[in-house]
Amino acid sequence: MLATTTAELPNAGLEWFLDHIRQFLHEFPNITIAADELLRQVLDFLEKSLSTLVALAGEYAIGPLQQEQMVQLTSEIRDSVLELAKDTEQHALLITVFLELENDLLGTFDFAGSGIEQLVPEVEKKLNRLTIFQLMSTMIAGPESRHRGTNPTSHTARVILEWFREAQTRFPSSSLQGESVWAFREELLAVMLHDLGKVLNPRFDGHHKISWTLAWESVRALFAHFNLETRSDDKVNFMISMHDICGHIAAGRMKYVDVLEDFSRVGEDYMLSLFYVQLADISAIKAMPLLNKYENLTIWAMLCFDLGFDHLIDEMVVKFPQFTDILNRRFSFTGQQ
């Protein structure tokens, strides 16, 4: 084990690293302002985080952290993320980014002339103006992941665009008024914020639960921006919290009968919106096997059937003819409940 005092690590290893990065910035004066500022933020974060890590590791030696030290460090990270979710400046910035995205989707972006992949960098750039998306941009998925080669921020950009591929016909801009505007906005909010929980651990299967915890104050701030403080955020909560629910059932992490009981309170509009949020999410995961995608959609259809929303299934069959084949899988799955 490498023996050193806590004072020596910041003065030697950490200062060397910071000097190395500062030299890098000096040698590349043409680096963009945005990238330069982001690097400086990373430097500040590293300086504070590594100093904290050194202090927790013990006074005389660097070695594995003890369990209670890991708990403390994890708690500090969690609290920092939760504080970020409460930051009113971030709320204001999110409202700005959201409205810019809405404007781009409804008017600026050329979906006919540009494919989704060409538009992903533009959406990702807007998302990265928010600190939480900047942090998630560093989380590149490994080669064994279905998200391999991407990060939660670029994935979110793709989900937004995949969602709008269908939304542009469901919500024609000429008819967006009154409640239809908010049906559009609530779904856009859901696809934009559905994976925020990945900031603590991109591979955590329960990230959807954390996502709403991190998202709800921003959602309330957006409602307040439009003088809708009394509007319920329940539907946005439902779409974010349940966007992976069919996958959890398919993987055996949740029981179908339990989810069906929980869903007994929701209406058809909730299930219809959940379908399009889920469809956008799985469509954006290019490495996800088609069989798994079909399985998720089958479970959604089963829930609709058992909730008495048969005509939603009929609507999907008309819109997506391949859905007929998907529904034929129902009974083979039912026996596995």
C-alpha positions in Angstrom: 0.0 0.0 0.0 1.3 3.5 -0.9 1.9 5.4 2.3 1.5 9.1 2.2 -0.1 11.9 4.3 -3.4 13.5 3.3 -1.5 16.8 2.6 0.9 15.1 0.2 -1.7 13.8 -2.3 -3.3 17.2 -3.1 0.1 18.9 -3.2 1.7 16.2 -5.3 -0.7 14.0 -7.3 -3.6 16.4 -7.5 -1.6 19.5 -8.2 0.3 17.7 -10.9 -2.9 16.7 -12.5 -4.4 20.1 -12.4 -1.2 21.7 -13.8 -1.3 19.1 -16.6 -4.9 20.1 -17.5 -4.1 23.8 -17.2 -1.2 23.3 -19.6 -3.5 21.6 -22.0 -5.8 24.6 -22.0 -2.8 26.9 -22.5 -1.6 24.9 -25.5 -5.0 24.9 -27.2 -6.1 28.6 -27.0 -8.7 28.1 -29.8 -10.8 25.7 -27.6 -14.4 26.8 -27.6 -15.7 28.9 -24.7 -18.2 26.2 -23.8 -15.7 23.4 -23.7 -13.2 25.6 -21.8 -15.8 26.5 -19.2 -16.8 22.8 -18.9 -13.2 21.7 -18.4 -12.8 24.3 -15.7 -15.9 23.1 -14.0 -14.5 19.6 -14.1 -11.3 20.8 -12.6 -13.2 22.4 -9.7 -15.2 19.3 -9.2 -12.1 17.0 -9.2 -10.3 19.3 -6.8 -13.1 19.2 -4.3 -14.0 15.5 -4.8 -10.5 14.2 -4.6 -9.7 16.3 -1.6 -12.8 14.9 0.1 -11.8 11.4 -0.9 -8.3 11.8 0.6 -9.7 13.1 3.8 -12.1 10.1 4.1 -9.3 7.6 3.3 -7.5 8.3 6.5 -4.8 10.5 7.8 -1.7 8.5 7.1 -2.4 6.1 4.1 -4.4 5.8 0.9 -6.2 2.5 0.9 -9.7 1.0 0.5 -12.4 3.1 2.1 -14.1 1.5 5.1 -17.9 0.8 4.9 -18.9 3.7 7.0 -16.7 6.0 4.9 -18.3 4.7 1.7 -21.7 5.3 3.1 -20.7 8.9 4.0 -19.2 9.6 0.6 -22.3 8.1 -1.2 -24.6 10.2 1.0 -22.6 13.3 0.1 -22.9 12.6 -3.6 -26.6 11.9 -3.3 -27.2 15.1 -1.4 -25.3 17.1 -4.0 -27.5 15.7 -6.8 -30.6 16.4 -4.8 -29.5 20.0 -4.1 -28.9 20.4 -7.9 -32.5 19.3 -8.5 -33.7 22.1 -6.1 -31.5 24.8 -7.8 -33.8 27.6 -9.0 -31.3 28.8 -11.5 -31.3 25.3 -13.1 -35.1 25.4 -13.0 -35.1 28.7 -15.0 -32.6 27.3 -17.4 -34.6 24.1 -17.9 -37.7 26.2 -18.8 -35.6 28.1 -21.4 -34.2 24.9 -22.9 -37.7 23.2 -22.9 -39.3 26.1 -24.7 -36.5 26.2 -27.2 -36.9 22.5 -27.9 -40.6 22.9 -28.3 -40.0 25.7 -30.8 -37.4 23.7 -32.7 -39.6 20.6 -32.9 -42.7 22.5 -34.0 -41.0 24.8 -36.5 -37.2 25.0 -36.8 -36.1 21.4 -37.3 -36.3 20.0 -40.8 -37.4 16.4 -40.1 -38.1 15.8 -43.8 -34.6 16.8 -45.0 -32.6 15.6 -41.9 -32.7 12.2 -40.3 -32.9 11.8 -36.5 -29.1 11.1 -36.3 -28.3 14.5 -37.9 -30.5 16.3 -35.3 -29.3 14.4 -32.2 -26.2 16.7 -31.7 -28.4 19.8 -31.8 -30.8 18.5 -29.2 -27.9 17.1 -27.1 -26.2 20.5 -27.2 -29.3 22.2 -25.8 -29.6 19.6 -23.0 -26.0 20.0 -22.0 -26.7 23.6 -21.0 -28.2 21.9 -17.9 -25.6 20.7 -15.3 -27.3 17.3 -14.8 -27.1 16.5 -18.5 -23.4 17.7 -18.6 -22.7 15.2 -15.8 -24.5 12.4 -17.6 -22.6 13.2 -20.9 -19.5 11.7 -19.3 -21.1 8.3 -18.7 -20.3 6.3 -21.8 -21.9 2.9 -21.9 -19.6 -0.1 -22.2 -19.4 -2.6 -25.1 -21.7 -5.1 -23.3 -24.5 -2.5 -22.8 -27.5 -2.1 -25.0 -26.6 1.6 -24.8 -23.0 0.9 -25.9 -21.2 3.9 -27.4 -23.8 6.4 -26.1 -24.4 8.2 -22.8 -27.7 9.1 -21.0 -27.7 12.6 -22.5 -27.3 11.5 -26.1 -29.9 8.8 -25.5 -32.3 11.3 -24.2 -31.8 13.5 -27.3 -32.7 10.5 -29.5 -35.7 9.6 -27.3 -37.0 13.2 -27.8 -36.6 13.0 -31.5 -38.1 9.4 -31.8 -41.1 10.6 -29.7 -41.6 13.6 -32.0 -41.5 11.4 -35.1 -45.0 10.2 -33.9 -46.1 13.3 -32.0 -45.9 15.5 -35.1 -48.9 13.6 -36.6 -50.7 13.2 -33.2 -50.3 16.8 -32.3 -50.5 18.9 -35.6 -49.2 22.4 -34.8 -52.3 23.9 -36.4 -54.5 22.3 -33.7 -52.2 22.8 -30.7 -54.4 24.9 -28.4 -56.0 24.6 -25.0 -55.6 21.2 -23.4 -53.9 19.6 -26.4 -50.9 22.0 -25.9 -50.5 20.5 -22.4 -50.9 16.9 -23.6 -48.0 17.7 -26.0 -45.9 19.4 -23.3 -46.4 16.8 -20.7 -45.2 14.1 -23.0 -42.2 16.2 -24.1 -41.4 16.8 -20.4 -41.5 13.1 -19.7 -39.2 12.1 -22.6 -36.8 15.0 -21.7 -36.6 14.1 -18.0 -37.3 10.3 -17.9 -33.6 9.3 -17.3 -32.4 11.9 -14.9 -32.0 9.2 -12.3 -29.1 7.7 -14.3 -26.9 10.5 -13.0 -26.3 8.5 -9.8 -25.8 5.2 -11.6 -26.6 4.6 -15.3 -27.0 0.9 -14.8 -29.4 1.1 -11.8 -32.6 -0.6 -12.8 -34.5 1.6 -10.4 -33.4 4.9 -12.0 -36.9 5.8 -13.0 -37.8 6.2 -9.3 -34.9 8.7 -8.8 -35.8 10.4 -12.1 -39.1 11.8 -10.8 -37.5 12.8 -7.5 -35.0 14.9 -9.5 -37.6 16.2 -12.0 -40.7 17.2 -10.1 -39.5 20.6 -8.9 -38.5 21.6 -12.4 -41.9 20.4 -13.6 -43.6 22.5 -11.0 -41.5 25.5 -12.0 -42.6 25.1 -15.6 -46.2 24.9 -14.6 -45.7 28.0 -12.5 -44.1 29.8 -15.5 -47.4 29.4 -17.3 -49.4 30.4 -14.2 -50.7 26.8 -13.8 -49.5 26.3 -10.2 -52.7 24.2 -9.4 -52.2 21.9 -12.4 -51.6 18.3 -11.4 -48.2 16.8 -12.2 -49.5 13.2 -11.8 -49.5 12.3 -15.5 -45.9 13.5 -15.9 -45.0 11.5 -12.8 -46.7 8.4 -14.2 -44.9 8.6 -17.6 -41.5 9.1 -16.0 -41.9 6.7 -13.1 -43.5 3.9 -15.3 -41.5 4.3 -18.6 -39.5 1.1 -17.9 -42.3 -0.8 -16.1 -43.0 -3.3 -19.0 -39.3 -4.1 -19.1 -39.3 -4.8 -15.4 -42.3 -7.1 -15.8 -40.5 -8.9 -18.7 -37.3 -9.3 -16.6 -39.2 -10.6 -13.6 -38.4 -7.7 -11.4 -42.0 -6.9 -10.9 -45.2 -9.0 -11.0 -47.7 -8.3 -13.7 -50.7 -8.7 -11.3 -49.2 -6.1 -8.9 -48.6 -3.6 -11.7 -52.2 -4.2 -13.0 -53.5 -3.4 -9.6 -51.5 -0.2 -9.4 -52.6 0.9 -12.9 -56.3 0.4 -12.1 -56.5 4.1 -11.1 -55.3 5.5 -14.4 -57.3 6.5 -17.5 -56.9 5.8 -21.2 -54.9 9.0 -21.8 -52.2 7.9 -19.3 -51.8 4.5 -21.1 -51.8 6.1 -24.5 -49.1 8.6 -23.5 -47.1 5.8 -21.8 -47.2 3.8 -25.0 -45.6 6.6 -27.0 -43.0 7.4 -24.3 -42.1 3.7 -24.1 -42.0 3.4 -27.9 -39.7 6.3 -28.2 -37.4 5.0 -25.5 -37.0 1.5 -26.9 -36.7 2.8 -30.5 -33.8 5.0 -29.4 -31.9 1.9 -28.2 -30.5 0.5 -31.4 -28.8 -2.5 -29.8 -31.9 -3.7 -28.0 -33.1 -7.0 -29.5 -36.3 -6.7 -31.5 -37.8 -9.6 -29.5 -37.3 -7.6 -26.3 -39.0 -4.6 -27.8 -41.9 -6.7 -28.9 -42.1 -8.2 -25.4 -42.4 -4.7 -23.8 -45.1 -3.7 -26.2 -47.0 -6.9 -25.7 -47.1 -6.3 -21.9 -48.4 -2.8 -22.5 -51.2 -4.3 -24.7 -52.0 -6.9 -22.0 -52.3 -4.1 -19.4 -54.7 -2.2 -21.7 -56.8 -5.3 -22.4 -57.1 -6.1 -18.7 -57.9 -2.5 -17.8 -60.7 -2.5 -20.4 -59.0 -0.2 -22.9 -59.4 -2.5 -25.9 -59.9 0.2 -28.4 -56.4 1.6 -27.6 -55.0 -1.7 -28.8 -57.2 -1.5 -31.9 -55.8 2.0 -32.5 -52.3 0.7 -32.3 -53.0 -2.1 -34.7 -54.3 0.4 -37.3 -51.3 2.7 -36.8 -48.7 -0.1 -36.6 -49.8 -3.2 -38.6 -47.0 -5.3 -37.2 -48.7 -4.9 -33.8 -51.0 -7.8 -34.8 -48.0 -10.2 -34.7 -46.9 -8.8 -31.4 -50.3 -9.4 -29.8 -50.2 -13.1 -30.8 -47.5 -13.5 -28.1 -49.9 -12.6 -25.3 -51.0 -16.1 -24.2 -47.4 -17.5 -24.2 -46.5 -14.7 -21.8 -49.6 -15.0 -19.7 -48.7 -18.4 -18.5 -45.5 -17.1 -17.1 -47.1 -14.6 -14.7 
